[in-house]
Amino acid sequence: MMWNIPYFFACWNPFRYRISLIEANLMQLIGLIGETLLRNSLPPNEVVLRATASRFILFDGAGLLLLLIALWITRPLKSHSS
């Protein structure tokens, strides 16, 4: 549960807790990289383990994509003064 704290604040108010949204993106990216390295280190004959790791990669990749979209949507807008 402790790893979910940044996600909670990022969902609660992504504008106010933007740093939590950034942390959630970084955590998701680290997980995705770690799972990819793990899957690639498995022997080819470990079909079930490789398939399980691939599902985690797909899930975390989709999550990272959604978090990146949230980060883009909540980006600070620059005011144009003429």
N, C-alpha and C positions, 0 to 999 in steps of 0.2 A: 504494500500500500504506500510506503514512503516514496516510491518512485513516481507515484501518480500525483503528487502535490502540485508540481508545475502545470500539469494538464488541467487540474481542477481550477486553478486561478486563471489560466488561459481561457478556459470555457466560461468562467463566471463573468469576467469583464476583460476581453482581449485588448481593449484600448487602454484601460487603466493599468493592467498587469502585462504590458507588452513584453517585458523582460521574461516573464514566465512562458509566454508564447515562443519566444526565441529559444529559451532553454528546452522546451518541449520539442522544437524542431531539431536541436542539436542532439538530444537524447534519442530521438527517433532515427536520426542519421547514424549515430554510433551503433545502435542496435542493428540496423540494416547492414552496415559494414561488417560487424561481428558475425552475423548470421551467414553472410555471403562467404566470409573467410572460412567459417566452420564447414559450410557445405562443400566448398572447394577443397578442403583438406580431407574429406571423407573418401575412402576408396570407392571406385566405381561400382563394385559389387554390393555396396551397402545401399540398395535401392530404396528400402523403406525409410532409412534415416535421411537419405538425400531428398526424398519426396517430402518428408516432414519439414526439413529445413527450407525447401522451396516454398512450401505453404507459408511459413513464417516470413520469408523474404517478400512474398507477394503481399501478405497482410501489412507488414511494416512499410513496404514501398507505397502502398495505397494510402496508408496513414500519413506518411511523410508528404505525399503529394497534397493531401487535404490540408495538412498543417502549413505547407508552403503557400497554398491558396489563401488560407486565413491570414498568414503573415502579410501577403501582398494586399489583401482587402483592407487590413487595418494599418497600412503604412501611413505615416504622417504626410499630409498633403502640403506642398509648398504653396504659399500664397504668392500670387503674381501682382506686384505693385508696379504701376506705370507712372 
